[in-house]
Amino acid sequence: MASMPVSVIICTRNRAADLAVALAALGRLAPPPDTSVEVIVVDNASTDHTARVVEDARAVLPFPLHRLREVRRGLGAARNCGLQFASGEVIAFTDDDCIVGEDWLARIVAHFREADPPGVLGGRVELFNPHHLPLTVLTSTEPRRLAPTEHPGGLLLGCNMAFHRRVVEAIGAFDPRFGAGTPLVGAEDQDFIQRAQRAGFAVRYEPDVLLHHNHGRTTAEEARKLLVGYAYSDGACLMKHMLDGDGLAPRLFYWRLASLLRQARRSRPGPAGRIGFRMPWAFLRGAARFALRSSRLPGAPHLGPARRDPLAGERDRAPAA
């Protein structure tokens, strides 16, 4: 069986303690013997001891470990920094607050070796700490394929996502206007998945690709901020696709807004109810923000060949113009 090189990318900013746990879990991976693995940590301008954590992990990790430093703020830009450096045929993303299972990588490789492999693959995300709120998790045990009329957020999360390199070659990289750390808050994964599907790539959810999310959110205010942010970025992302001429985007926009309005009407009095009523408004504000301001900025770049300069892994990248 031919070798399938895999690049695992983790983007991080000022979460050194979480990152140490995530890297320790990667060190326990048991990939297939005919699979070469590299781990890439993209430091998105951290000011804590992230560099030292990577150095400590490099001494014990059984795979090559590279640290890149992306000084342009935002998860979309950070993901692209990792993509530019990655040499793998398969690119797998996890987050700095996630703990992968020992067979996580083996399951990913197995799915991409199927006779009819996915273009984009997502996996199950369970809570690591049962005392955390049930947010940013996907716990279904049923495999599924993303339907053209389905919102990607219900099927895939960017903290447990992999895709074949040919997807990037066909549609370009992540849109740096989106993602945590940008004015649009999130949706860099949603945008990428929608573009991949529109280009004809199968997008699948496989529950055996499992990790646990140690997100740390326990309060109503933390939930409000997260959910309102998701609604805001959803509106921005769907507005982008409408402006780009995606024929399904207007219907997705309508259905997503209608869903948020139904949730708001069902909301009960109290803090949870206030969250519900803020979300449709946040969705519309995100759409307006993209249409009026962000649409004028450069979108997703087409990346060149993987950058294998041996010094590049420790070199700051200049911010994009």
C-alpha positions, 0 to 999 in steps of 0.5 A: 500500500502506498504511503500517505503523508499526513500533516497535522496542524494546530493553530494557537494563541496564548494557550500554552497550558492547553497546547501542552496537553494537546501535543501530549495527546498527539504523542500517543497517536498510533498511525498506520505503519505506512503513514508519515506524519508531521505536526505543525504548530502555528503560533498566532502571535502569542505572548505567553510561553507557547514557544517553550511548550513546543520546544519541550514537546519536540524532544518527546514527540515521535514525529517531526514538529515545526513551529510557525509564527503568523503575526497576522491575527485571525484563525483563517490566516493562521490556518493558511500559514500551516497549509503553506508549510505542510507537505502532507497529502492529507491535512488534518486540523485540531485545536489547542484545547482538544485531546485526540484519541489514540486512533484518531489519525489511523481513522482519518487515514482509513477513510481517505484510503477508501474506494470512494474517499471524502474530499473533506472529513469531519469527526465526532467532538465530545466534551472532555470535562462533563462540567463544561457547557455542551457547546462546540460539540458534535456527538452523533454516532451516525455517519452522514454526508453534507447535503447541498441545502444543509448548514455545515456547522451542523455536521463539521467543526473546524477543531476536527477536520481533515481534507485532501490536498487536492481540495486546496489546489482546486478551491484555494486556502481559507479566507483570512477575513474569517476566523477567531481573532478577526472582526467577523469572529468565526466561520473560516471553516464553514466558508471552506467547507461550502466552497469545497462542496460547491466544487463537487467534493464530498463532505462527510461526517464519520463518528469514529474520528473522535476527539474531546474538546476541553473548551472551559466554558461554564457560564451563561455569559460565556455561552452568550458570547459564543453563540451570538458570535457564531450567528454573526459569522454565519450571517457574514459567511452566507452574505459572502456566498450570496455576493459570490453568486452561489445560487443556494446561498440565498435559501441558506441565508433565509433558512438560517435566519428563520431558524434563529427567529424560531429559536428566539420565539421559543426562548424563555424569560431570563438569561437564556432567553436574552441569548435567543433574541440577540442571535437573529440580530447578530446574524443580520449585523454580520451580513451587513458588516461583510457586505459594507466593509469586509467584501472589499478585502482580499479573500481566500488565496491560492497557495503555492507549493509547500514551503520547505525552507528548514528555517521557516518553521521558526521564522515570523511571517510578515503580515499580508498587505 
